[in-house]
Amino acid sequence: MASTAQIDQIAERVERLLVRYEELQRTNALLTEQVEALTHERDSLKSRLSAARARVDALLERLPEIRNAA
């Protein structure tokens, strides 16, 4: 049968593991939030880039018209 000292050591280790587990859960939640924010920012930037490309393409299509008119 395990002695009281061994049981106390096991209980202490379990408590430390639980504290560490809770810390890791909080860290994981924060990292998940950061990933979501960065994903949103990336998607927004991709959308803005696509719109800017469309505007540039439209301007490039008008260039021959401007040269022919001049």
Jmol script that loads the backbone (N, CA, C; Angstrom):
load data "model"
ATOM      1  N   MET A   1       0.834  -1.179   0.000  1.00  0.00           N
ATOM      2  CA  MET A   1       0.000   0.000   0.000  1.00  0.00           C
ATOM      3  C   MET A   1       0.880   1.243   0.000  1.00  0.00           C
ATOM      4  N   ALA A   2       0.457   2.248  -0.747  1.00  0.00           N
ATOM      5  CA  ALA A   2       1.254   3.468  -0.868  1.00  0.00           C
ATOM      6  C   ALA A   2       1.229   4.231   0.455  1.00  0.00           C
ATOM      7  N   SER A   3       2.368   4.801   0.770  1.00  0.00           N
ATOM      8  CA  SER A   3       2.432   5.582   2.002  1.00  0.00           C
ATOM      9  C   SER A   3       1.769   6.937   1.797  1.00  0.00           C
ATOM     10  N   THR A   4       1.476   7.593   2.884  1.00  0.00           N
ATOM     11  CA  THR A   4       0.839   8.916   2.833  1.00  0.00           C
ATOM     12  C   THR A   4       1.728   9.910   2.098  1.00  0.00           C
ATOM     13  N   ALA A   5       3.029   9.799   2.257  1.00  0.00           N
ATOM     14  CA  ALA A   5       3.958  10.708   1.578  1.00  0.00           C
ATOM     15  C   ALA A   5       3.869  10.528   0.066  1.00  0.00           C
ATOM     16  N   GLN A   6       3.776   9.287  -0.384  1.00  0.00           N
ATOM     17  CA  GLN A   6       3.658   9.039  -1.816  1.00  0.00           C
ATOM     18  C   GLN A   6       2.338   9.584  -2.362  1.00  0.00           C
ATOM     19  N   ILE A   7       1.280   9.384  -1.613  1.00  0.00           N
ATOM     20  CA  ILE A   7      -0.028   9.890  -2.036  1.00  0.00           C
ATOM     21  C   ILE A   7       0.015  11.409  -2.105  1.00  0.00           C
ATOM     22  N   ASP A   8       0.638  12.046  -1.119  1.00  0.00           N
ATOM     23  CA  ASP A   8       0.759  13.504  -1.123  1.00  0.00           C
ATOM     24  C   ASP A   8       1.572  13.979  -2.329  1.00  0.00           C
ATOM     25  N   GLN A   9       2.644  13.257  -2.651  1.00  0.00           N
ATOM     26  CA  GLN A   9       3.457  13.621  -3.816  1.00  0.00           C
ATOM     27  C   GLN A   9       2.650  13.492  -5.110  1.00  0.00           C
ATOM     28  N   ILE A  10       1.900  12.422  -5.206  1.00  0.00           N
ATOM     29  CA  ILE A  10       1.073  12.220  -6.402  1.00  0.00           C
ATOM     30  C   ILE A  10       0.010  13.313  -6.485  1.00  0.00           C
ATOM     31  N   ALA A  11      -0.620  13.626  -5.383  1.00  0.00           N
ATOM     32  CA  ALA A  11      -1.656  14.664  -5.360  1.00  0.00           C
ATOM     33  C   ALA A  11      -1.066  16.017  -5.747  1.00  0.00           C
ATOM     34  N   GLU A  12       0.130  16.309  -5.236  1.00  0.00           N
ATOM     35  CA  GLU A  12       0.792  17.571  -5.567  1.00  0.00           C
ATOM     36  C   GLU A  12       1.122  17.628  -7.061  1.00  0.00           C
ATOM     37  N   ARG A  13       1.597  16.535  -7.591  1.00  0.00           N
ATOM     38  CA  ARG A  13       1.918  16.490  -9.022  1.00  0.00           C
ATOM     39  C   ARG A  13       0.657  16.658  -9.870  1.00  0.00           C
ATOM     40  N   VAL A  14      -0.412  16.013  -9.457  1.00  0.00           N
ATOM     41  CA  VAL A  14      -1.676  16.153 -10.180  1.00  0.00           C
ATOM     42  C   VAL A  14      -2.145  17.607 -10.143  1.00  0.00           C
ATOM     43  N   GLU A  15      -2.024  18.245  -9.020  1.00  0.00           N
ATOM     44  CA  GLU A  15      -2.405  19.659  -8.905  1.00  0.00           C
ATOM     45  C   GLU A  15      -1.567  20.530  -9.837  1.00  0.00           C
ATOM     46  N   ARG A  16      -0.268  20.282  -9.881  1.00  0.00           N
ATOM     47  CA  ARG A  16       0.603  21.046 -10.786  1.00  0.00           C
ATOM     48  C   ARG A  16       0.217  20.804 -12.243  1.00  0.00           C
ATOM     49  N   LEU A  17      -0.080  19.556 -12.560  1.00  0.00           N
ATOM     50  CA  LEU A  17      -0.492  19.237 -13.925  1.00  0.00           C
ATOM     51  C   LEU A  17      -1.805  19.933 -14.291  1.00  0.00           C
ATOM     52  N   LEU A  18      -2.725  20.003 -13.346  1.00  0.00           N
ATOM     53  CA  LEU A  18      -3.998  20.693 -13.593  1.00  0.00           C
ATOM     54  C   LEU A  18      -3.783  22.183 -13.816  1.00  0.00           C
ATOM     55  N   VAL A  19      -2.901  22.783 -13.029  1.00  0.00           N
ATOM     56  CA  VAL A  19      -2.597  24.204 -13.203  1.00  0.00           C
ATOM     57  C   VAL A  19      -1.965  24.432 -14.572  1.00  0.00           C
ATOM     58  N   ARG A  20      -1.048  23.584 -14.943  1.00  0.00           N
ATOM     59  CA  ARG A  20      -0.385  23.702 -16.244  1.00  0.00           C
ATOM     60  C   ARG A  20      -1.391  23.511 -17.381  1.00  0.00           C
ATOM     61  N   TYR A  21      -2.289  22.558 -17.211  1.00  0.00           N
ATOM     62  CA  TYR A  21      -3.323  22.314 -18.211  1.00  0.00           C
ATOM     63  C   TYR A  21      -4.197  23.559 -18.403  1.00  0.00           C
ATOM     64  N   GLU A  22      -4.591  24.180 -17.296  1.00  0.00           N
ATOM     65  CA  GLU A  22      -5.405  25.398 -17.377  1.00  0.00           C
ATOM     66  C   GLU A  22      -4.629  26.528 -18.059  1.00  0.00           C
ATOM     67  N   GLU A  23      -3.340  26.653 -17.753  1.00  0.00           N
ATOM     68  CA  GLU A  23      -2.509  27.663 -18.411  1.00  0.00           C
ATOM     69  C   GLU A  23      -2.451  27.417 -19.913  1.00  0.00           C
ATOM     70  N   LEU A  24      -2.282  26.165 -20.294  1.00  0.00           N
ATOM     71  CA  LEU A  24      -2.214  25.822 -21.715  1.00  0.00           C
ATOM     72  C   LEU A  24      -3.549  26.074 -22.417  1.00  0.00           C
ATOM     73  N   GLN A  25      -4.651  25.834 -21.712  1.00  0.00           N
ATOM     74  CA  GLN A  25      -5.962  26.115 -22.295  1.00  0.00           C
ATOM     75  C   GLN A  25      -6.118  27.615 -22.555  1.00  0.00           C
ATOM     76  N   ARG A  26      -5.702  28.446 -21.594  1.00  0.00           N
ATOM     77  CA  ARG A  26      -5.793  29.904 -21.770  1.00  0.00           C
ATOM     78  C   ARG A  26      -4.891  30.352 -22.922  1.00  0.00           C
ATOM     79  N   THR A  27      -3.677  29.821 -22.964  1.00  0.00           N
ATOM     80  CA  THR A  27      -2.756  30.168 -24.044  1.00  0.00           C
ATOM     81  C   THR A  27      -3.338  29.763 -25.391  1.00  0.00           C
ATOM     82  N   ASN A  28      -3.901  28.581 -25.460  1.00  0.00           N
ATOM     83  CA  ASN A  28      -4.495  28.092 -26.696  1.00  0.00           C
ATOM     84  C   ASN A  28      -5.656  28.988 -27.123  1.00  0.00           C
ATOM     85  N   ALA A  29      -6.478  29.413 -26.175  1.00  0.00           N
ATOM     86  CA  ALA A  29      -7.607  30.292 -26.501  1.00  0.00           C
ATOM     87  C   ALA A  29      -7.105  31.624 -27.053  1.00  0.00           C
ATOM     88  N   LEU A  30      -6.058  32.177 -26.451  1.00  0.00           N
ATOM     89  CA  LEU A  30      -5.492  33.438 -26.936  1.00  0.00           C
ATOM     90  C   LEU A  30      -4.899  33.266 -28.336  1.00  0.00           C
ATOM     91  N   LEU A  31      -4.201  32.175 -28.563  1.00  0.00           N
ATOM     92  CA  LEU A  31      -3.619  31.930 -29.875  1.00  0.00           C
ATOM     93  C   LEU A  31      -4.705  31.715 -30.927  1.00  0.00           C
ATOM     94  N   THR A  32      -5.776  31.060 -30.547  1.00  0.00           N
ATOM     95  CA  THR A  32      -6.902  30.864 -31.464  1.00  0.00           C
ATOM     96  C   THR A  32      -7.506  32.204 -31.844  1.00  0.00           C
ATOM     97  N   GLU A  33      -7.659  33.103 -30.876  1.00  0.00           N
ATOM     98  CA  GLU A  33      -8.171  34.445 -31.158  1.00  0.00           C
ATOM     99  C   GLU A  33      -7.241  35.195 -32.115  1.00  0.00           C
ATOM    100  N   GLN A  34      -5.936  35.066 -31.880  1.00  0.00           N
ATOM    101  CA  GLN A  34      -4.976  35.735 -32.753  1.00  0.00           C
ATOM    102  C   GLN A  34      -5.044  35.188 -34.174  1.00  0.00           C
ATOM    103  N   VAL A  35      -5.171  33.887 -34.299  1.00  0.00           N
ATOM    104  CA  VAL A  35      -5.266  33.274 -35.631  1.00  0.00           C
ATOM    105  C   VAL A  35      -6.524  33.782 -36.332  1.00  0.00           C
ATOM    106  N   GLU A  36      -7.636  33.848 -35.614  1.00  0.00           N
ATOM    107  CA  GLU A  36      -8.876  34.332 -36.216  1.00  0.00           C
ATOM    108  C   GLU A  36      -8.738  35.794 -36.656  1.00  0.00           C
ATOM    109  N   ALA A  37      -8.116  36.619 -35.816  1.00  0.00           N
ATOM    110  CA  ALA A  37      -7.930  38.029 -36.168  1.00  0.00           C
ATOM    111  C   ALA A  37      -7.021  38.166 -37.381  1.00  0.00           C
ATOM    112  N   LEU A  38      -5.938  37.413 -37.402  1.00  0.00           N
ATOM    113  CA  LEU A  38      -5.011  37.484 -38.530  1.00  0.00           C
ATOM    114  C   LEU A  38      -5.645  36.938 -39.809  1.00  0.00           C
ATOM    115  N   THR A  39      -6.457  35.912 -39.681  1.00  0.00           N
ATOM    116  CA  THR A  39      -7.160  35.373 -40.841  1.00  0.00           C
ATOM    117  C   THR A  39      -8.115  36.406 -41.407  1.00  0.00           C
ATOM    118  N   HIS A  40      -8.832  37.089 -40.517  1.00  0.00           N
ATOM    119  CA  HIS A  40      -9.750  38.148 -40.955  1.00  0.00           C
ATOM    120  C   HIS A  40      -8.975  39.271 -41.642  1.00  0.00           C
ATOM    121  N   GLU A  41      -7.852  39.671 -41.048  1.00  0.00           N
ATOM    122  CA  GLU A  41      -7.033  40.727 -41.636  1.00  0.00           C
ATOM    123  C   GLU A  41      -6.506  40.299 -43.006  1.00  0.00           C
ATOM    124  N   ARG A  42      -6.038  39.067 -43.115  1.00  0.00           N
ATOM    125  CA  ARG A  42      -5.538  38.556 -44.393  1.00  0.00           C
ATOM    126  C   ARG A  42      -6.633  38.573 -45.451  1.00  0.00           C
ATOM    127  N   ASP A  43      -7.819  38.107 -45.074  1.00  0.00           N
ATOM    128  CA  ASP A  43      -8.926  38.082 -46.033  1.00  0.00           C
ATOM    129  C   ASP A  43      -9.295  39.488 -46.482  1.00  0.00           C
ATOM    130  N   SER A  44      -9.268  40.432 -45.550  1.00  0.00           N
ATOM    131  CA  SER A  44      -9.562  41.829 -45.878  1.00  0.00           C
ATOM    132  C   SER A  44      -8.508  42.387 -46.840  1.00  0.00           C
ATOM    133  N   LEU A  45      -7.243  42.099 -46.560  1.00  0.00           N
ATOM    134  CA  LEU A  45      -6.165  42.582 -47.434  1.00  0.00           C
ATOM    135  C   LEU A  45      -6.244  41.948 -48.824  1.00  0.00           C
ATOM    136  N   LYS A  46      -6.594  40.653 -48.878  1.00  0.00           N
ATOM    137  CA  LYS A  46      -6.743  40.002 -50.176  1.00  0.00           C
ATOM    138  C   LYS A  46      -7.878  40.638 -50.972  1.00  0.00           C
ATOM    139  N   SER A  47      -8.949  40.989 -50.285  1.00  0.00           N
ATOM    140  CA  SER A  47     -10.080  41.626 -50.946  1.00  0.00           C
ATOM    141  C   SER A  47      -9.684  43.008 -51.471  1.00  0.00           C
ATOM    142  N   ARG A  48      -8.972  43.765 -50.652  1.00  0.00           N
ATOM    143  CA  ARG A  48      -8.522  45.089 -51.080  1.00  0.00           C
ATOM    144  C   ARG A  48      -7.557  44.978 -52.258  1.00  0.00           C
ATOM    145  N   LEU A  49      -6.665  43.995 -52.210  1.00  0.00           N
ATOM    146  CA  LEU A  49      -5.719  43.785 -53.302  1.00  0.00           C
ATOM    147  C   LEU A  49      -6.459  43.436 -54.595  1.00  0.00           C
ATOM    148  N   SER A  50      -7.449  42.586 -54.484  1.00  0.00           N
ATOM    149  CA  SER A  50      -8.234  42.211 -55.654  1.00  0.00           C
ATOM    150  C   SER A  50      -8.945  43.422 -56.250  1.00  0.00           C
ATOM    151  N   ALA A  51      -9.499  44.269 -55.397  1.00  0.00           N
ATOM    152  CA  ALA A  51     -10.174  45.475 -55.877  1.00  0.00           C
ATOM    153  C   ALA A  51      -9.179  46.418 -56.543  1.00  0.00           C
ATOM    154  N   ALA A  52      -8.004  46.560 -55.955  1.00  0.00           N
ATOM    155  CA  ALA A  52      -6.978  47.435 -56.536  1.00  0.00           C
ATOM    156  C   ALA A  52      -6.520  46.889 -57.887  1.00  0.00           C
ATOM    157  N   ARG A  53      -6.363  45.580 -57.982  1.00  0.00           N
ATOM    158  CA  ARG A  53      -5.974  44.978 -59.260  1.00  0.00           C
ATOM    159  C   ARG A  53      -7.037  45.245 -60.327  1.00  0.00           C
ATOM    160  N   ALA A  54      -8.298  45.119 -59.930  1.00  0.00           N
ATOM    161  CA  ALA A  54      -9.388  45.359 -60.877  1.00  0.00           C
ATOM    162  C   ALA A  54      -9.352  46.808 -61.370  1.00  0.00           C
ATOM    163  N   ARG A  55      -9.081  47.737 -60.460  1.00  0.00           N
ATOM    164  CA  ARG A  55      -9.001  49.153 -60.866  1.00  0.00           C
ATOM    165  C   ARG A  55      -7.825  49.384 -61.809  1.00  0.00           C
ATOM    166  N   VAL A  56      -6.682  48.785 -61.508  1.00  0.00           N
ATOM    167  CA  VAL A  56      -5.503  48.929 -62.366  1.00  0.00           C
ATOM    168  C   VAL A  56      -5.781  48.314 -63.738  1.00  0.00           C
ATOM    169  N   ASP A  57      -6.386  47.132 -63.744  1.00  0.00           N
ATOM    170  CA  ASP A  57      -6.715  46.496 -65.025  1.00  0.00           C
ATOM    171  C   ASP A  57      -7.658  47.381 -65.847  1.00  0.00           C
ATOM    172  N   ALA A  58      -8.641  47.981 -65.194  1.00  0.00           N
ATOM    173  CA  ALA A  58      -9.565  48.869 -65.904  1.00  0.00           C
ATOM    174  C   ALA A  58      -8.832  50.079 -66.468  1.00  0.00           C
ATOM    175  N   LEU A  59      -7.896  50.619 -65.706  1.00  0.00           N
ATOM    176  CA  LEU A  59      -7.118  51.755 -66.198  1.00  0.00           C
ATOM    177  C   LEU A  59      -6.224  51.343 -67.368  1.00  0.00           C
ATOM    178  N   LEU A  60      -5.630  50.158 -67.281  1.00  0.00           N
ATOM    179  CA  LEU A  60      -4.776  49.681 -68.372  1.00  0.00           C
ATOM    180  C   LEU A  60      -5.586  49.459 -69.645  1.00  0.00           C
ATOM    181  N   GLU A  61      -6.804  48.992 -69.501  1.00  0.00           N
ATOM    182  CA  GLU A  61      -7.656  48.795 -70.675  1.00  0.00           C
ATOM    183  C   GLU A  61      -7.999  50.125 -71.340  1.00  0.00           C
ATOM    184  N   ARG A  62      -8.046  51.194 -70.587  1.00  0.00           N
ATOM    185  CA  ARG A  62      -8.371  52.511 -71.139  1.00  0.00           C
ATOM    186  C   ARG A  62      -7.172  53.171 -71.809  1.00  0.00           C
ATOM    187  N   LEU A  63      -5.954  52.718 -71.508  1.00  0.00           N
ATOM    188  CA  LEU A  63      -4.763  53.364 -72.063  1.00  0.00           C
ATOM    189  C   LEU A  63      -4.759  53.426 -73.593  1.00  0.00           C
ATOM    190  N   PRO A  64      -5.032  52.362 -74.302  1.00  0.00           N
ATOM    191  CA  PRO A  64      -5.036  52.470 -75.771  1.00  0.00           C
ATOM    192  C   PRO A  64      -6.079  53.476 -76.262  1.00  0.00           C
ATOM    193  N   GLU A  65      -7.210  53.539 -75.593  1.00  0.00           N
ATOM    194  CA  GLU A  65      -8.245  54.501 -75.971  1.00  0.00           C
ATOM    195  C   GLU A  65      -7.733  55.928 -75.798  1.00  0.00           C
ATOM    196  N   ILE A  66      -7.020  56.168 -74.736  1.00  0.00           N
ATOM    197  CA  ILE A  66      -6.482  57.500 -74.472  1.00  0.00           C
ATOM    198  C   ILE A  66      -5.426  57.828 -75.518  1.00  0.00           C
ATOM    199  N   ARG A  67      -4.579  56.872 -75.864  1.00  0.00           N
ATOM    200  CA  ARG A  67      -3.521  57.112 -76.869  1.00  0.00           C
ATOM    201  C   ARG A  67      -4.152  57.339 -78.252  1.00  0.00           C
ATOM    202  N   ASN A  68      -5.154  56.619 -78.617  1.00  0.00           N
ATOM    203  CA  ASN A  68      -5.807  56.782 -79.906  1.00  0.00           C
ATOM    204  C   ASN A  68      -6.528  58.109 -80.000  1.00  0.00           C
ATOM    205  N   ALA A  69      -7.063  58.578 -78.905  1.00  0.00           N
ATOM    206  CA  ALA A  69      -7.788  59.848 -78.906  1.00  0.00           C
ATOM    207  C   ALA A  69      -6.835  61.014 -78.995  1.00  0.00           C
ATOM    208  N   ALA A  70      -5.612  60.877 -78.571  1.00  0.00           N
ATOM    209  CA  ALA A  70      -4.657  61.990 -78.536  1.00  0.00           C
ATOM    210  C   ALA A  70      -4.008  62.263 -79.825  1.00  0.00           C
TER     211      ALA A  70
END
end "model"
wireframe off; spacefill off
backbone 0.3
color backbone group
